């Protein structure tokens, strides 16, 4: 594993080595690492939520700092996984008993695509309501059984609950929050129609309904884009997308790419795949299909900036208060589009009336400045500067076109 001596990237040697370790783990499964590998994993993997992916059975019983800490984290992750599955079973049973059918998203369903599902960490349970008009019934069913109903104002695409044992549950009326006025209707109808041909998944000795692999992979990518266009996405989401791509056969990949192109988000996928090829030593015949035969030929500066940000973002961008948004282009036009997008995301129903959009724009700007000062404790100028730099990356993806 050689040193990263390419001056066109802004990755350190340690970051380059760590990415190759992570890539090898995804490709081959966990393996025992040397002292340098332990240092790299401890430095980089804990903050991004992928530390336990490196767990290897040979660490158990070894009396040293890294091995003991890894075993402790792996055991904790396994106990948490069992708690989450128990809560998932309880919630779906309660809803089904009252005629509310759901489809399992992300979390435990996504973990099944990893070598050891219990070691892929997740913090909540996401369920998609097959019939969104049953949302009020869902609230009644769960609150009557002691679940705390949390406000849905911050996330209008899902209802949030806290179970009696402290687990966060999100019931989605849409699979993703509003992302683009021209594409959201397509996304909504696509997944609504897909509810009629879900597939069974055996998870923890229970069977749940999930979307088929191409659509499941699409939702993982959309979820990643949602976070990237916000505060950011970490290496955990990179891993999720790569694991899903590996699970697709040729026919499934063709269907997945059809959806991607219909939504205009192939540029985002290409950026992820190019980073995996260039920095994680991950390659397959799918790389050429996804990139259109341009494997490794995208702007290396953009790739390096993207993967660097993912390395530094933690799980979902929480490591930087100034990293709040990713503009679709770096200039003034990008800022205007961002204000318009924020208005659409925060008030999607009101946004439909073009005559009141200027009012929504003013409200979005006032909220933006207020949140920067009160919630984030950061100057708006710093946020704008960060968004402008990220806009260069987003512009290269040609989103929604």
VEXDO-711771 format. One record per atom (N, C-alpha, C): residue in one letter; x, y, z. Coordinates in pm, whole numbers, plus 50000, padded with zeros to 5 digits. Example, Ala and Ser with C-alpha at 12.3 -4.5 7.8 and 13.67 -1.06 7.14 Angstrom:
<sites>
a513194943150780
a512304955050780
a513204967050780
s512854977550708
s513674989450714
s512905000350787
</sites>
This chain:
<sites>
x500854988250000
x500005000050000
x500895012450000
x500985019149888
x501965029749873
x501505043049929
x502445052349939
x502145065749988
x501385073649883
x500565082749929
x499835091649840
x500705103749811
x501375103849696
x502295114649663
x501755123649553
x500485122249517
x499875130249412
x499525144049466
x500255154249420
x500055167749471
x498765174249424
x498015167549332
x496775173449285
x495635171149384
x495855162949486
x494815160649587
x495185167949715
x494185169849802
x494455176149931
x494295166050043
x494435153250013
x494385142850115
x495765140950176
x495795138850306
x497065135550371
x497405120950344
x498635117250370
x499045103250354
x498215094150443
x497955098450567
x497165090250659
x495745088350608
x495145098850555
x493785097650502
x493745088250384
x494745089050297
x494795080250181
x494925065650224
x495765063050324
x495945049350373
x494665044150439
x494025052750516
x492785048750583
x491705045150482
x491565053050378
x490555050150276
x490785036650211
x492025033050191
x492325019950133
x491985008650231
x492215011050361
x491815001250461
x490304999350462
x489575010350454
x488115009650454
x487615002650328
x488225005650215
x487844998950091
x488094984050097
x489234980150153
x489534965850164
x488554958850258
x488154965550365
x487184959850458
x485844957450391
x485394967050309
x484144965250237
x484224953950135
x485404952450075
x485584942449970
x485774928450025
x486604927150129
x486974913950179
x486334910450313
x485794920150382
x485344918050518
x486444921950615
x486164922250746
x487144926550845
x488394917750844
x489524923750875
x490794916550884
x491634923050993
x492564915351050
x493434920551154
x494404930751094
x494604941951163
x495474952451112
x496684954251204
x497734960551149
x498944962951227
x498774975851310
x499844979651379
x499764991251468
x499405003951392
x499965005551273
x499665017551194
x498195017551153
x497675005851116
x496265004651080
x495365007751198
x495745003251317
x494945006251437
x494875021351462
x496015027851445
x496055042351464
x495155049451363
x495225045451238
x494435051851133
x492935049751155
x492575037651195
x491165034451218
x490625042351336
x491385042751445
x490945050051564
x490775064951534
x491695070551458
x491665084751426
x490495088551337
x490165079951241
x489205083751137
x487835077251147
x487775064751196
x486535057051184
x485515059851294
x485985063451412
x485055065251525
x484075076551496
x484575087951451
x483715099751432
x482715097851319
x483005088851224
x482105087151110
x481145075351126
x481195068451240
x480235057751266
x480515044751195
x481755042451151
x482085029951082
x483135021851157
x483425025751280
x484485019251357
x484255004251370
x483035000151404
x482784985951429
x482814977451302
x482814983651185
x482964975851061
x484324969151055
x485284974451131
x486644969051131
x486834957951235
x485774954551309
x485904944251412
x486294930851352
x487254924351416
x487714911051373
x487724901851495
x487304889351475
x487174880051588
x488494877851662
x489604879851595
x490914877551660
x491194887851770
x490424898951772
x490644909051875
x490104904752011
x489164895452011
x488524891452137
x489524883952225
x489624888352349
x490524881852444
x491914888052447
x492204897252354
x493514903752353
x493504915552450
x494474916152539
x494524926552642
x495384938152595
x494824946652509
x495504958952469
x494444969352437
x494844981852432
x493894992752420
x492974991852301
x493514990552181
x492704990552059
x491754978752056
x492284966652080
x491474954552071
x490344954552174
x490674958452298
x489644958652402
x488544968952370
x488964980352320
x487994990652286
x487114986152168
x487724979652070
x486974974751955
x485944964251998
x486344954952084
x485414944652131
x484274950952211
x484614960652295
x483584967552373
x482574974352281
x483054981052178
x482174987952083
x481334977952004
x481944966851963
x481214956851886
x480124950351971
x480414947352097
x479404941552186
x478264951452211
x478624964052229
x477604974352249
x476724975852126
x477344975352007
x476584976351882
x475634964551867
x476074952751907
x475224940851897
x474014941851990
x474244946552113
x473134948252206
x472144958752155
x472684969552101
x471834980152045
x471014974751928
x471644966551845
x470964960551729
x469784952051776
x469994944051880
x468914935651933
x467764944151986
x468104955152056
x467074964252107
x466274970451994
x466974974551889
x466304980851776
x465364970951705
x465814958451690
x464954948551624
x463724945351708
x463904944651839
x462774942151927
x461744953451916
x462234965851913
x461334977451900
x460674977651764
x461424974351660
x460864973751524
x459714963851517
x459904952151576
x458854941951575
x457604947051649
x457824953451761
x456704958551840
x455924969251764
x456634978651702
x455984989651631
x455184984451512
x455784975851432
x455074970751313
x453874962251353
x453994954651461
x452854946751509
x451704955851552
x452034966451625
x450994975851670
x450284982351552
x451054986551453
x450474993351338
x449654983651252
x450204971851228
x449504962051144
x448184957551208
x448174956551340
x446954952551410
x445824962651389
x446194974951356
x445184985351333
x445064988851185
x445594980151098
x445434981950954
x446394991550888
x447494994850955
x448485003950897
x449664995750846
x449814995250714
x450894987550652
x452094996650624
x453284991150646
x454514999050630
x455544991550548
x456524999150499
x457684993650429
x458914998150507
x459804988950535
x461004992050614
x462044999050527
x462545010250576
x463585017950507
x464895017350584
x465995018450512
x467325020350571
x467585011050690
x468295016450792
x468525009550919
x468784994650912
x467944986750979
x468174972250985
x468084965450848
x467274970750757
x467184964850623
x468494967050548
x469084978750561
x470364981750496
x471504973850560
x471434971850690
x472494964350760
x472634950150708
x471544944550657
x471574930750608
x472524928950490
x472894939650423
x473804938650309
x475264938950351
x475504940650481
x476874940450534
x477194926350584
x478504922750589
x478894909250636
x478354905850775
x478404915550866
x477864913651000
x476864924951028
x475574922451002
x474564933051012
x474574940451145
x474824933351254
x474744939651386
x475854949851410
x476874950051323
x477994959251341
x477874971751254
x476854972151168
x476584984551091
x475614992751175
x476125003251236
x475355010751336
x474255019251272
x473125020151340
x472055029351302
x471365034151428
x470785046151421
x470305052551543
x468785053451555
x468055050351445
x466605051251452
x465975040951359
x464655040251363
x463895030951280
x463035039151185
x463165036351055
x462415043750953
x461425034350885
x460155038250887
x459105030550822
x458325039750728
x458025034850610
x457275042450511
x455815037950512
x454915047450531
x453495044250532
x453005041650390
x452455029750366
x451925026850233
x450805036350195
x450025040350294
x448935049850271
x449145061850363
x449525073050304
x449875084750385
x448675090350461
x447465087350413
x446275092450482
x446015085150614
x446865075150645
x446735068050773
x447695073550879
x448295085050849
x449245090950944
x448595093951078
x447395099851075
x446705103251201
x446385090751281
x445995079951213
x445715067451283
x446995062151348
x448115063551279
x449395058951333
x449745066351461
x449495079351462
x449755087351582
x448905082151698
x447645079651672
x446745074751777
x447205061351830
x447525051951738
x447925038451777
x449155038651868
x450175046051829
x451425045851904
x451345053852034
x450675065152031
x450575073052156
x449745065752261
x448735058052218
x447945050352313
x448775039452381
x449865035452316
x450735025052374
x451985030952438
x451965043752470
x453045049752547
x454175055752468
x454035056752336
x455065063052254
x454865078352256
x455945085652274
x455875100252273
x455855105252129
x454895113552097
x454805119351964
x455585132351962
x456585133151876
x457415145051865
x456895153951751
x457245166551754
x456745175951654
x457205172051514
x456305173251415
x456645170251276
x456965182851198
x456965194551264
x457145207051191
x458525208051126
x459555202851192
x460905203951138
x461095194651019
x460395183451016
x460525173750909
x459125170250857
x458615177950764
x457225175750718
x457015162750642
x458105155650607
x457935143250532
x457845131050623
x457975132750753
x457815121350844
x457335125750982
x456725116251053
x456285118251190
x457285111251282
x457635117651391
x458645112151481
x458045108151615
x458535096851667
x458075091651795
x459285086851876
x459105086652007
x460105080752097
x459445069352170
x460005057252155
x459415045452218
x459645045852369
x458895037852445
x459105037552591
x460535033952631
x461255026352545
x462645022952579
x463645032452514
x463155043852461
x464055054352414
x464455054052268
x463895045152188
x464255044152046
x463465054251964
x464155061151873
x463505070651784
x462905063351664
x461625065751638
x460935059651524
x460425070751433
x460665069251303
x460185079051205
x459235072051108
x458015076751102
x457025071651007
x456955081350890
x457385076850774
x457495085550657
x456215085750576
x455755097950547
x454685099550449
x455275101450310
x456525105550303
x457335105850180
x458675099450214
x459295092850116
x460555085950146
x461695095650171
x461555107950124
x462625117750136
x462005131550151
x462715140550214
x462205154250225
x462255160950087
x461525171950066
x461545178649936
x462965182449894
x463315178749770
x464655181649719
x464635190649596
x463665188349507
x463605195949383
x462145196449335
x461615208349309
x460195209349272
x459825201449148
x460775199949055
x460485192948930
x460575177748944
x461245173049047
x461495158649059
x460775152049176
x460345159849274
x459755153849393
x458485145949363
x457675150849270
x456465143549233
x456795130049171
x457865129649090
x458295116949029
x458715107149138
x459495112049234
x459965103549343
x458785098249423
x457845107049454
x456675103149535
x455865092249464
x455585094149336
x454785084449262
x455525071349242
x456835072149221
x457635060149199
x457565050849320
x457755056149439
x457745047849559
x456335044049602
x455385052549574
x453995049149603
x453575037149521
x453905037349391
x453585026049304
x454325013449346
x455565015249393
x456385003749432
x455844996449554
x454945002749629
x454344996149745
x453554983649705
x453154982949579
x452364971449533
x453234959549497
x454544961349491
x455404949949461
x456654949749551
x456434951949680
x457524950549776
x457914935849789
x459074933449849
x459564919849867
x459794917150015
x459684904550058
x459904901350200
x461384900750234
x461714905150352
x463104904450401
x463104898650541
x463894888150560
x464004881650690
x465084888650771
x464674895750874
x465614903450956
x465394899851102
x466394893851162
x466274890051303
x465154880251329
x464974870551241
x463934860251253
x462514865651239
x462374877551184
x461064883151153
x461074887651007
x459904887950947
x459804891550805
x459164905350793
x459794913950714
x459284927450690
x459234930050540
x458394939350501
x458324943350362
x459374954050334
x460104952450224
x461074962450180
x460914964550030
x461454975449978
x461464977549834
x462494968249770
x462284964949643
x463264956349577
x464604963549568
x465664956149538
x467024961449550
x467274974249470
x466844975149342
x467094987649269
x466464999849336
x465224998449382
x464565009649448
x465135012249587
x465515001549656
x466135003249787
x467445010949771
x468235007149670
x469505014149644
x469255028649606
x468185031149528
x467835044849492
x467515053049616
x466765047249709
x466425054649831
x467675057749912
x468625048449919
x469875050849991
x470625062549928
x470645063049795
x471335073949725
x470615087349749
x469295087349742
x468535099549766
x468725104449911
x468735095050004
x468975098550145
x470355104850161
x471335099550090
x472705105050096
x472745118950035
x472055120849923
x472015133949858
x471315144149947
x470265139850016
x469565148550110
x470525154150214
x471355145450269
x472315149850370
x473435158150308
x473895154050190
x475005161450129
x474595175750095
x473365177650047
x472905191050013
x472585199150138
x472595192750252
x472435199650379
x473785201650444
x473935196250564
x475175198250640
x476305189150596
x476005179050515
x477065170350466
x476795155650492
x477565147150427
x477455132650446
x478835127050478
x478855116950563
x480125111050604
x480415098150530
x481485091450572
x481935079250505
x480955067750523
x480145068350627
x479155057850647
x478175057250530
x477735068850482
x476815069250368
x477525065150239
x478805068350228
x479585063450113
x479575048250114
x479855042350229
x479875027750241
x478505021750208
x477435027950257
x476095022750230
x475825021850080
x476175032350007
x475945032449863
x476795022049792
x478035020249834
x478905010449770
x478444996249798
x477984993649920
x477464980449955
x476214977249874
x475334987149854
x474134984849774
x474474982349628
x475434989649575
x475844987249436
x476364973049419
x477114968449518
x477654954849512
x476544944349514
x475404947649575
x474294938149588
x473454937149460
x473624946549368
x472814946549246
x473414937549140
x472574928949078
x473044921448962
x472934930448839
x473304925448722
x473334933648601
x471964939548569
x470924931348582
x469584936048552
x469144946748653
x469464944248781
x469124953848884
x469854967048866
x471134966248821
x471914978448798
x471294986748685
x470864979948579
x470234987148468
x468974994448514
x468154987848596
x466934994148647
x467285005948737
x468275004048822
x468715014548913
x469195026848835
x470005024748732
x470515035848652
x469415042748574
x468385035348537
x467235041348470
x466565051448561
x466365047748687
x465785057048784
x466695069048806
x467985066248819
x468965076948844
x468915087348733
x468885082648609
x468885091848495
x467555099248484
x466455092648519
x465145099348514
x465095110948613
x465815109848722
x465835120348824
x466955130448803
x467925126848719
x469015136048693
x470045136748804
x470325125448867
x471285125448979
x472465115948955
x472695112148826
x473815103148801
x475145109748839
x475245122848823
x476485129648858
x476885127649002
x475915127149091
x476185124649233
x476715110449252
x476065100749187
x476515086949196
x477905085249138
x478145091549022
x479455090648958
x480555095849051
x480285106849121
x481275112449213
x481625102349323
x480615095649377
x480855085549480
x481675073949424
x481285069149307
x481965057549247
x483395061049207
x483595073149154
x484955077349117
x485855077949240
x485325082749352
x486105083249475
x486465069149523
x485495059949513
x485755046049553
x486835039849465
x486795042849336
x487795037549242
x489165043749267
x489175056849287
x490455063949294
x491125062549430
x490345062849539
x490945063649672
x490775051149758
x489795042549724
x489525030949808
x489885017849740
x490455018649621
x490855006849544
x489684997449518
x488505003049501
x487314994849473
x486954996549326
x486874985549256
x486594985949113
x485814973549073
x484984974948971
x484254963548917
x483764967448778
x483154957948710
x482604961248578
x481484971448588
x480904973148708
x479844982948727
x480384997248718
x481674999048751
x482255012448748
x482165018448609
x482495010648508
x482435015548370
x481005018648329
x480065010248369
x478655012648333
x478135025448396
x478505027548521
x477995039148594
x478615052048540
x479915051648512
x480615063748469
x480555065948319
x479905057048244
x479825058548100
x481155056448031
x481985047648087
x483275044548025
x484375054448058
x484105063548153
x485095073848187
x485685071348325
x485955058848354
x486495055048484
x487785062548515
x487805069648628
x489015076348672
x489335089048598
x488425093848510
x488735105448428
x488025118248473
x487315117848583
x486655129948629
x487685139148695
x487315151348721
x488195161348780
x488705156348915
x490015153848923
x490555148149046
x490485157949162
x490555170849132
x490445180749238
x489065180149302
x488025178549219
x486655177349270
x486525164649353
x487055153449303
x486975140849377
x487645142149513
x488825148349514
x489565149749640
x488815158549738
x488225169549690
x487475178349778
x486245171149836
x485595163349751
x484395156049794
x484735145749901
x485745137349876
x486085126749971
x486685132750099
x487395143850086
x487955150650204
x486835155450294
x485815161550232
x484685166350311
x483975154750379
x483795143650308
x483135131950367
x483935126450484
x485255126750474
x486105122250584
x485945131050707
x485725143750686
x485685153350797
x484275155750850
x483265150350782
x481875153950813
x481275146750932
x481985136950990
x481355128851093
x480325119751030
x479145118451092
x478095110151033
x477285117950930
x476775129650972
x475895137550885
x476255152250886
x477555155250890
x477985169050882
x477995176651013
x477825169651124
x477715176451253
x479045181951305
x480145179151236
x481465183251285
x481785197851255
x480975204551171
x481225218551139
x479935226451141
x479885236851221
x478685245151229
x478525254151106
x479625256251034
x479555264950917
x479165257250791
x479175243950799
x478785235850682
x477295232550697
x476465240750633
x475035239650650
x474345235850520
x474815241750409
x474175239350281
x475235237250173
x474805230750064
x475635229549945
x474915235949829
x475375247649784
x474725254449673
x474875246549544
x473915247849453
x473985240549326
x474955246949229
x475465258649260
x476525265049184
x477205275049278
x478485278949250
x479245286649348
x478945301549356
x478345307749255
x478165322249252
x476865327149312
x476525339749275
x475295345849324
x474075337849282
x474115332549160
x473005324449112
x472765312449203
x473875306749253
x473755295449343
x473095299149474
x473415311149527
x472795315649650
x471295318149632
x470935323949517
x469525326449489
x468765313349481
x469355303649413
x468725290449402
x468575283949539
x469575286049625
x469515280149758
x468385286149841
x468205299249830
x467085305749901
x465755300249850
x465665298549719
x464435293049661
x464215278649707
x465295270949710
x465195256849753
x464785255949900
x465355264749983
x465015264750125
x463535268350145
x463045277650063
x461625281350071
x460745269450035
x461155262249933
x460385250449889
x460415239449994
x461595237050054
x461725226350154
x460935229450281
x460965241950324
x460325245650450
x458815247350437
x458365252050321
x456935254650302
x456475249250166
x456565236050146
x456255230450013
x454845233249964
x453875233550053
x452495236050010
x452305250649968
x452805259850049
x452695274050016
x453495277549891
x454595270349868
x455465272949754
x454735271149621
x453695262949621
x452955260449497
x452305273049444
x452045282849531
x451435295349489
x452545305349457
x452825307149329
x453945315349286
x453865329649337
x452665334749357
x452505348649394
x453075351749533
x453145341749620
x453645344349756
x455085339749776
x455735335049669
x457115330349684
x458065341149733
x457945353749686
x458845364049741
x458765365349893
x457575363449948
x457415363750094
x458165352050157
x458055340450094
x458745328550145
x460255330450138
x460755336950033
x462185339450022
x462685348050137
x461925358550169
x462315367250280
x462285359350411
x461255351350430
x461155343250552
x462325333550562
x462725327550449
x463835318050448
x465145324850486
x465355336850434
x466595344250464
x466635348050612
x465515353050664
x465445356950805
x465695344750895
x465055333550862
x465265321250941
x466715316750933
x467295317350815
x468685313150793
x469635321250881
x469505334550879
x470375343150959
x470155340851108
x468875339351147
x468565336951289
x469115323851339
x468985313151259
x469505300051300
x471015300151311
x471685307251219
x473145308051225
x473615314351356
x472895324751399
x473295332051519
x472895324851647
x471625320151652
x471105314651777
x471425299851796
x471275291951690
x471435277451702
x472865272851675
x473505278751574
x474825273851533
x475965282051593
x475665294451633
x476715302951689
x477815305851591
x477445308151464
x478435310551359
x477965322351274
x478905329751218
x478565341051133
x477995336151000
x476975343350953
x476365339650824
x477375340650712
x478325349850720
x479355351250616
x480205338650605
x480475332050719
x481245319450716
x480445308350648
x479145307850677
x478285297750615
x478225299850465
x478085312450423
x478005315550279
x479315311950209
x480435314950273
x481735311650215
x481875296550197
x481475288950300
x481535274350294
x480625269050184
x479405274550177
x478445270150076
x478945273049935
x479625284349919
x480165287849787
x481225277949743
x482085273849836
x483125264049803
x482515250549770
x481525246549849
x480855233749823
x480085234249691
x479655246349654
x478915247949530
x479705243849408
x481045245049415
x481885240849302
x481775225749280
x481685218349391
x481545203849381
x480165200249327
x479135206549385
x477765203449344
x477545206949197
x478105218149151
x477935222149012
x478475211548917
x479575205048955
x480175194748868
x479285182548853
x478305180948942
x477425169248938
x476245170948841
x475985183348796
x474865185948704
x473565179948754
x473205182948877
x472035176748938
x470735181048872
x469795171648869
x468405173748826
x468255176748677
x469325174148599
x469255177148456
x469125164448373
</sites>
